[in-house]
């Protein structure tokens, strides 16, 4: 029987093969099929064990003991043990690695890991300097590469990165930059005992021999590839394309609300935009209902909060946002002494909804007297400008964070140390640290409500909506569905015989 290959369209190439290092959404998507962490997010956004069989937390919240599953193998045939977990985590915690999520574990953004012990080959004990209710959730973050456990063979002899040797259902087989990435089914994969997949955990058995992620930057070309049977699945299509595709024979769509944060970023250190009145004027110039209806084809609702609408913490306080009020926008601009100076907004055409969000914002703001000029960059260049804080304004989106504290944390911080952070407010950062330590959900809710109100007042960015993810697939693709984390999961997906 010929090998089966599931062909998946991606709008951009991956940036690297290293979990949580030099990454973006597409990089995470690919790598999370190759590596697995000790824990992972379930379908309902809670955290469950993955490579761990069980996790025990001490009463004081300072010690986490992970018991590893038996008979889990790396792609090179080696058996997973506590030594590899310790080696991987020590590498992540080394600043030289430049791991995306180091601040969550070195004391800057949460608790500090003070020790990693391996009392026996099946047990790993992490000790923290303070309680942290988000320790396991941070371990599970997709943008951290799921803190995937690696074998030392992932490195070359000189210690440089070579290729991910993980435990996932697929091995990393081939990367032709700008063309495709191919993953191969790991025949010795050790699946969990659950009946089926559950978010990023559960039974993750691969049902096809190969995954081929095909790089198709142009949405029209991607749609044509789906219709001509050159790809089997497009995990992220626009709402308007979905409307068209689902009416065609042989094509299905899968829709899910997501927890992404989509909006307009302001550089609050900019000589012009450091005036909060100008930022608030932009916020009041936008007709959110009209904008979100256009961006989502009516599938989403406006949300000005960093707390996603699908979160259990989204309450009446989070629903209180900006009002569309052009007169108030003009009043604020006059009070600020704004004389029509140009404000440059970075957009990209790699992600159509980001581009469209910029176009609509520009037009609406103009009606209130704002002179916003769009600068279209390649996505990689925009990402570099975001990381360095080198912009006045940009249309941007943050990938799903499954706890509000993680969502706020992606936006907040000391710009002097982390230029990519948007909201630099020490009082808010103190509240966030309290929310990270707090285990009582009622107290956390009150802290999140307070953070939301402060963010609306400061307006370091204008959050517009959370959006949806829409997958389009051929009828021959079985077992695939979109979910709130938005990243496609291709284990448990099969192809019908032709």
C-alpha positions as CSV (number, residue, x, y, z in Angstrom):
1,X,0.0,0.0,0.0
2,X,1.3,3.5,-0.9
3,X,2.2,5.9,1.8
4,X,-0.5,8.4,2.7
5,X,0.4,12.0,2.8
6,X,-1.8,14.7,4.3
7,X,-1.1,18.0,2.6
8,X,-1.7,21.1,4.6
9,X,-1.4,24.7,3.4
10,X,0.5,27.2,5.5
11,X,0.4,31.0,4.8
12,X,4.1,31.4,5.7
13,X,7.3,29.4,6.2
14,X,8.5,28.3,9.6
15,X,11.2,30.4,11.2
16,X,13.2,27.6,12.8
17,X,12.9,24.0,14.1
18,X,13.7,24.8,17.7
19,X,10.8,24.7,20.2
20,X,10.0,28.2,21.4
21,X,13.1,29.8,19.8
22,X,12.9,32.2,16.8
23,X,9.2,31.2,16.5
24,X,5.9,32.3,15.2
25,X,2.4,30.7,14.9
26,X,3.4,28.5,11.9
27,X,6.6,27.4,13.6
28,X,4.7,26.4,16.7
29,X,2.1,24.5,14.6
30,X,4.7,22.3,12.9
31,X,7.0,21.8,16.0
32,X,4.1,20.7,18.3
33,X,3.7,17.6,16.1
34,X,7.3,16.7,16.8
35,X,7.9,17.4,20.5
36,X,5.9,16.9,23.6
37,X,6.1,18.4,27.1
38,X,5.4,17.0,30.5
39,X,1.9,18.5,30.5
40,X,-0.3,20.1,27.8
41,X,-3.6,21.9,27.4
42,X,-6.7,19.8,27.1
43,X,-9.6,20.7,24.8
44,X,-11.3,22.7,27.5
45,X,-8.1,24.8,28.2
46,X,-7.3,23.0,31.4
47,X,-3.9,21.4,31.8
48,X,-3.4,17.7,31.9
49,X,-0.4,15.3,31.9
50,X,1.3,14.4,28.6
51,X,4.7,12.8,29.0
52,X,4.0,12.8,32.8
53,X,1.9,10.0,34.2
54,X,1.0,12.1,37.2
55,X,1.8,15.5,38.7
56,X,1.8,16.2,42.4
57,X,2.0,19.7,43.9
58,X,3.2,20.2,47.5
59,X,0.8,21.9,50.0
60,X,3.0,25.1,49.9
61,X,2.9,25.2,46.1
62,X,6.7,25.2,45.9
63,X,7.4,21.7,44.7
64,X,6.1,19.9,41.6
65,X,6.8,16.2,41.3
66,X,6.4,14.6,37.8
67,X,6.3,10.9,37.4
68,X,7.1,10.0,33.8
69,X,5.2,7.5,31.7
70,X,6.9,4.2,31.0
71,X,8.1,3.1,27.6
72,X,8.1,6.5,25.9
73,X,10.7,6.7,23.1
74,X,12.5,9.5,21.4
75,X,12.7,9.5,17.6
76,X,16.2,8.1,17.8
77,X,15.0,5.0,19.7
78,X,16.2,6.1,23.2
79,X,13.9,5.8,26.1
80,X,12.6,8.9,27.8
81,X,14.0,9.3,31.3
82,X,14.4,12.0,34.0
83,X,17.9,12.8,32.7
84,X,16.6,14.1,29.4
85,X,13.9,16.2,31.1
86,X,16.5,17.8,33.3
87,X,18.9,18.3,30.4
88,X,16.2,19.9,28.3
89,X,15.0,22.2,31.0
90,X,18.5,23.3,31.9
91,X,19.0,24.2,28.3
92,X,15.7,26.2,28.2
93,X,16.8,28.1,31.3
94,X,20.2,29.0,29.8
95,X,19.9,32.6,28.5
96,X,22.1,31.6,25.6
97,X,19.3,29.4,24.2
98,X,17.1,32.5,23.8
99,X,14.0,30.5,24.7
100,X,10.8,32.6,24.2
101,X,9.5,31.7,27.7
102,X,12.5,32.0,29.9
103,X,11.0,35.1,31.7
104,X,8.2,32.8,33.0
105,X,10.6,30.6,34.8
106,X,13.6,32.7,35.8
107,X,11.7,35.0,38.2
108,X,11.1,37.9,35.8
109,X,7.5,37.0,34.8
110,X,6.6,34.5,37.5
111,X,8.2,32.1,39.9
112,X,11.9,31.1,39.6
113,X,12.9,27.5,39.2
114,X,15.5,27.1,41.9
115,X,16.2,23.4,41.4
116,X,15.5,20.4,39.2
117,X,16.1,17.1,40.9
118,X,16.0,13.6,39.4
119,X,15.7,11.2,42.4
120,X,15.3,8.3,40.0
121,X,14.9,7.7,36.2
122,X,11.1,8.1,36.3
123,X,10.9,11.1,38.6
124,X,11.6,14.8,38.1
125,X,11.1,17.4,40.9
126,X,10.9,21.1,40.2
127,X,11.4,23.5,43.1
128,X,10.1,27.1,42.9
129,X,11.0,30.2,44.9
130,X,7.3,31.2,45.3
131,X,3.9,29.7,44.6
132,X,2.7,30.2,41.0
133,X,-0.8,29.2,39.9
134,X,0.4,29.4,36.3
135,X,3.4,27.1,36.5
136,X,1.8,24.2,34.6
137,X,-0.1,26.5,32.2
138,X,3.1,28.2,31.3
139,X,4.8,24.9,30.7
140,X,1.9,24.0,28.3
141,X,2.0,27.2,26.2
142,X,2.2,26.6,22.5
143,X,4.3,29.6,21.9
144,X,6.9,28.0,24.3
145,X,7.0,25.0,22.1
146,X,5.0,23.3,24.8
147,X,8.3,23.1,26.7
148,X,8.9,20.0,24.5
149,X,11.4,17.5,26.0
150,X,14.3,16.9,23.7
151,X,17.1,14.3,23.4
152,X,20.6,15.6,23.4
153,X,21.0,14.3,19.9
154,X,19.0,17.4,18.9
155,X,22.4,19.3,19.0
156,X,25.4,19.0,16.8
157,X,28.8,18.0,18.3
158,X,29.7,21.7,18.8
159,X,26.5,22.3,20.8
160,X,24.7,24.2,18.1
161,X,21.1,23.3,17.2
162,X,20.7,20.6,14.6
163,X,17.2,19.1,14.5
164,X,14.4,18.3,17.0
165,X,14.6,14.8,18.3
166,X,11.4,14.6,20.4
167,X,8.8,12.1,21.4
168,X,5.9,13.3,19.3
169,X,3.7,11.3,16.8
170,X,5.7,12.7,13.9
171,X,9.5,13.0,13.2
172,X,11.0,16.0,11.5
173,X,12.0,14.7,8.1
174,X,12.7,17.5,5.6
175,X,12.5,21.3,5.2
176,X,12.8,23.1,1.9
177,X,12.6,26.7,2.9
178,X,9.9,28.6,1.1
179,X,8.5,25.4,-0.3
180,X,7.4,22.8,2.3
181,X,8.1,21.0,5.6
182,X,7.7,17.3,5.7
183,X,7.1,15.3,8.9
184,X,7.0,11.4,8.9
185,X,4.9,9.2,11.2
186,X,6.9,7.9,14.2
187,X,6.2,4.2,14.0
188,X,7.3,3.6,17.6
189,X,5.2,6.4,19.1
190,X,3.9,5.7,22.6
191,X,0.3,7.0,22.7
192,X,-1.5,7.7,25.9
193,X,-4.2,5.4,27.0
194,X,-7.1,7.8,26.4
195,X,-9.7,6.9,23.8
196,X,-8.8,9.8,21.6
197,X,-7.0,13.2,21.3
198,X,-7.8,15.8,23.9
199,X,-6.5,19.2,23.0
200,X,-2.7,18.8,22.8
201,X,-2.8,15.7,25.0
202,X,-4.8,12.5,25.0
203,X,-4.2,9.8,22.4
204,X,-2.2,11.5,19.7
205,X,-1.6,8.5,17.3
206,X,-0.6,9.5,13.8
207,X,-3.0,8.0,11.2
208,X,-1.1,9.2,8.0
209,X,2.4,8.3,7.0
210,X,3.5,11.9,6.1
211,X,2.5,15.4,6.8
212,X,3.5,17.9,4.2
213,X,3.1,21.5,5.2
214,X,3.0,23.4,1.9
215,X,4.0,27.1,2.0
216,X,1.4,29.1,0.1
217,X,1.6,32.8,1.0
218,X,-1.1,34.0,-1.4
219,X,-4.6,33.2,-0.1
220,X,-6.0,33.0,-3.6
221,X,-3.4,30.4,-4.6
222,X,-4.1,28.4,-1.4
223,X,-7.8,28.4,-2.2
224,X,-7.1,27.2,-5.8
225,X,-4.8,24.5,-4.4
226,X,-7.6,23.2,-2.2
227,X,-10.1,23.2,-5.1
228,X,-7.7,21.5,-7.4
229,X,-7.0,18.8,-4.9
230,X,-3.3,19.8,-4.5
231,X,-3.8,20.3,-0.7
232,X,-6.2,18.5,1.6
233,X,-6.6,21.1,4.3
234,X,-6.3,24.9,4.8
235,X,-6.4,25.4,8.6
236,X,-7.0,29.1,8.5
237,X,-9.1,30.7,5.8
238,X,-10.9,34.1,5.9
239,X,-14.5,34.3,6.7
240,X,-15.4,35.5,3.2
241,X,-13.4,32.6,1.6
242,X,-15.1,30.1,3.9
243,X,-18.5,31.4,2.8
244,X,-17.6,30.7,-0.8
245,X,-15.9,27.3,-0.1
246,X,-18.6,25.7,2.0
247,X,-21.0,26.1,-0.9
248,X,-18.8,24.0,-3.2
249,X,-19.1,20.2,-3.5
250,X,-16.4,18.1,-1.8
251,X,-15.4,20.9,0.6
252,X,-16.2,21.3,4.3
253,X,-15.5,24.0,6.8
254,X,-14.8,23.8,10.5
255,X,-15.3,26.9,12.6
256,X,-14.3,27.6,16.2
257,X,-14.1,30.8,18.3
258,X,-10.5,31.5,19.4
259,X,-8.7,33.2,22.3
260,X,-6.4,35.3,20.2
261,X,-6.1,39.0,20.8
262,X,-6.4,41.1,17.6
263,X,-6.0,44.9,17.6
264,X,-3.8,48.0,17.1
265,X,-0.6,48.5,19.1
266,X,0.7,51.9,20.1
267,X,4.4,52.7,20.9
268,X,3.7,54.7,24.1
269,X,7.3,56.0,24.1
270,X,6.7,57.7,20.7
271,X,6.9,61.5,21.0
272,X,3.3,61.8,19.6
273,X,1.6,58.7,20.9
274,X,3.0,59.0,24.4
275,X,0.0,61.4,24.9
276,X,-2.8,59.1,26.1
277,X,-5.4,61.5,24.7
278,X,-4.3,60.8,21.1
279,X,-4.4,57.0,21.8
280,X,-7.9,57.3,23.3
281,X,-9.0,59.4,20.3
282,X,-8.1,56.6,18.0
283,X,-10.0,54.2,20.3
284,X,-13.1,56.4,20.1
285,X,-12.9,56.8,16.3
286,X,-13.5,53.1,15.6
287,X,-16.9,51.7,14.9
288,X,-16.2,48.3,16.4
289,X,-19.5,46.6,15.5
290,X,-19.1,47.5,11.8
291,X,-15.4,46.6,11.8
292,X,-15.8,43.2,13.4
293,X,-18.7,42.3,11.2
294,X,-16.6,43.1,8.2
295,X,-13.5,41.3,9.4
296,X,-15.3,38.1,10.5
297,X,-18.2,38.0,8.1
298,X,-20.5,38.2,11.1
299,X,-18.9,35.3,12.9
300,X,-17.4,37.3,15.8
301,X,-18.3,40.0,18.2
302,X,-16.2,43.1,19.3
303,X,-14.2,42.6,22.5
304,X,-12.0,45.4,23.9
305,X,-10.6,43.2,26.7
306,X,-7.5,41.2,27.0
307,X,-9.8,38.6,28.6
308,X,-11.1,36.5,25.6
309,X,-14.9,36.0,25.3
310,X,-14.5,32.2,25.6
311,X,-12.7,32.5,28.9
312,X,-14.4,31.6,32.2
313,X,-13.1,35.0,33.5
314,X,-15.0,37.0,30.8
315,X,-17.6,38.8,32.9
316,X,-19.7,42.1,32.8
317,X,-16.6,44.1,33.8
318,X,-14.7,42.8,30.8
319,X,-17.6,43.8,28.5
320,X,-17.1,47.5,29.4
321,X,-14.9,48.9,26.7
322,X,-14.5,51.8,24.3
323,X,-17.5,53.5,22.8
324,X,-17.6,54.7,19.2
325,X,-17.7,58.5,19.6
326,X,-16.1,60.6,16.8
327,X,-17.1,63.8,18.6
328,X,-15.2,62.7,21.7
329,X,-12.2,61.6,19.4
330,X,-12.1,65.1,17.9
331,X,-12.4,66.8,21.3
332,X,-9.5,64.7,22.7
333,X,-7.3,65.5,19.6
334,X,-8.0,69.2,20.0
335,X,-7.2,69.1,23.7
336,X,-3.9,67.3,22.9
337,X,-3.0,69.9,20.3
338,X,-2.9,67.4,17.5
339,X,-2.4,69.2,14.1
340,X,-2.7,66.3,11.7
341,X,0.8,64.9,12.1
342,X,1.2,61.6,10.3
343,X,1.0,58.4,12.3
344,X,2.6,55.5,10.6
345,X,0.8,52.1,11.1
346,X,2.6,48.9,10.1
347,X,0.5,46.2,8.4
348,X,1.3,43.1,6.4
349,X,-0.4,41.1,3.6
350,X,0.7,37.7,4.9
351,X,-2.3,37.7,7.3
352,X,-5.2,39.2,5.4
353,X,-7.3,40.0,8.5
354,X,-4.4,42.0,10.0
355,X,-4.2,44.0,6.8
356,X,-7.9,44.5,6.6
357,X,-8.0,45.6,10.3
358,X,-5.5,48.3,9.4
359,X,-7.3,49.5,6.3
360,X,-10.6,49.8,8.2
361,X,-9.0,51.6,11.2
362,X,-7.3,54.0,8.9
363,X,-10.5,55.0,7.1
364,X,-12.5,55.3,10.4
365,X,-9.8,57.3,12.1
366,X,-9.6,59.7,9.2
367,X,-13.2,60.7,9.6
368,X,-12.3,62.0,13.1
369,X,-9.3,64.0,11.8
370,X,-6.5,61.5,12.3
371,X,-3.8,61.2,9.7
372,X,-2.8,57.5,9.8
373,X,-0.5,56.3,7.0
374,X,-0.1,52.6,6.3
375,X,3.3,51.0,5.9
376,X,3.1,47.5,4.4
377,X,6.0,45.2,5.4
378,X,6.8,41.6,5.0
379,X,5.6,39.6,8.0
380,X,9.1,38.7,9.1
381,X,10.1,42.4,9.0
382,X,7.0,43.4,10.9
383,X,7.7,40.8,13.6
384,X,11.3,42.1,14.0
385,X,9.9,45.7,14.4
386,X,7.5,44.5,17.0
387,X,10.2,42.6,18.9
388,X,12.4,45.7,19.0
389,X,9.6,48.2,19.7
390,X,10.5,50.1,16.5
391,X,7.1,51.4,15.4
392,X,4.6,54.1,16.1
393,X,1.5,51.9,15.5
394,X,0.8,48.5,14.0
395,X,-2.0,46.1,13.3
396,X,-1.2,42.9,15.1
397,X,-2.5,39.8,16.7
398,X,-1.4,37.6,19.6
399,X,-1.9,33.9,19.6
400,X,-4.3,32.3,22.1
401,X,-3.4,32.4,25.7
402,X,-5.5,30.0,27.8
403,X,-5.4,32.0,31.1
404,X,-6.1,35.7,31.4
405,X,-2.8,36.2,33.3
406,X,-0.9,34.8,30.4
407,X,-2.9,37.1,28.0
408,X,-2.1,40.2,30.1
409,X,1.5,39.0,30.4
410,X,2.0,38.9,26.7
411,X,1.1,42.6,26.6
412,X,2.7,43.9,29.8
413,X,6.2,44.6,31.0
414,X,9.2,46.9,31.3
415,X,9.9,48.3,27.8
416,X,13.5,49.0,28.8
417,X,14.1,45.3,29.4
418,X,11.5,43.8,26.9
419,X,11.0,46.3,24.1
420,X,8.2,44.1,22.6
421,X,5.9,44.8,25.5
422,X,3.1,47.2,24.8
423,X,1.8,48.2,28.2
424,X,4.4,49.5,30.7
425,X,2.6,50.3,33.9
426,X,4.3,49.2,37.2
427,X,1.1,49.3,39.2
428,X,-0.6,47.0,36.7
429,X,2.5,44.7,36.7
430,X,2.2,44.4,40.5
431,X,-1.5,43.4,40.1
432,X,-0.6,40.8,37.5
433,X,2.1,39.3,39.8
434,X,-0.6,39.0,42.4
435,X,-2.9,37.2,39.9
436,X,-0.1,34.8,39.0
437,X,0.4,33.8,42.7
438,X,-3.3,33.7,43.6
439,X,-5.0,30.3,43.5
440,X,-8.5,31.4,44.4
441,X,-10.5,32.1,41.3
442,X,-12.8,34.7,42.9
443,X,-9.8,36.8,43.9
444,X,-8.2,36.3,40.5
445,X,-11.5,37.5,38.9
446,X,-11.3,40.8,40.9
447,X,-7.7,41.3,39.9
448,X,-8.5,40.7,36.2
449,X,-11.4,43.1,36.3
450,X,-9.1,45.8,37.8
451,X,-6.4,45.1,35.2
452,X,-9.1,45.5,32.4
453,X,-10.3,48.8,33.7
454,X,-6.7,50.1,34.0
455,X,-5.9,49.0,30.5
456,X,-8.9,50.7,29.0
457,X,-7.8,53.9,30.8
458,X,-4.2,53.7,29.7
459,X,-5.0,52.6,26.1
460,X,-1.5,51.1,25.3
461,X,-3.3,49.3,22.5
462,X,-6.9,49.0,21.2
463,X,-8.1,45.4,21.4
464,X,-10.8,44.9,18.8
465,X,-11.8,41.3,18.8
466,X,-10.8,37.7,19.4
467,X,-12.0,36.3,16.1
468,X,-12.6,32.8,14.9
469,X,-10.5,30.2,13.2
470,X,-11.9,28.5,10.1
471,X,-10.5,25.4,8.6
472,X,-11.4,24.4,5.0
473,X,-10.9,20.7,4.1
474,X,-11.7,18.2,1.4
475,X,-14.3,15.6,2.2
476,X,-11.5,12.9,2.1
477,X,-9.9,14.4,5.2
478,X,-11.4,12.7,8.3
479,X,-11.2,13.5,12.0
480,X,-10.1,17.2,11.8
481,X,-11.8,20.0,13.7
482,X,-10.8,23.6,14.6
483,X,-10.6,24.5,18.3
484,X,-10.1,27.7,20.5
485,X,-6.3,27.5,20.5
486,X,-6.4,27.9,16.7
487,X,-3.4,25.7,15.9
488,X,-4.2,22.7,13.7
489,X,-3.7,19.2,15.3
490,X,-3.1,16.6,12.7
491,X,-2.7,13.4,14.8
492,X,-6.0,11.5,14.7
493,X,-6.6,12.8,11.2
494,X,-6.8,10.3,8.3
495,X,-7.4,10.3,4.6
496,X,-10.3,8.3,3.1
497,X,-9.3,5.8,0.4
498,X,-9.6,7.3,-3.1
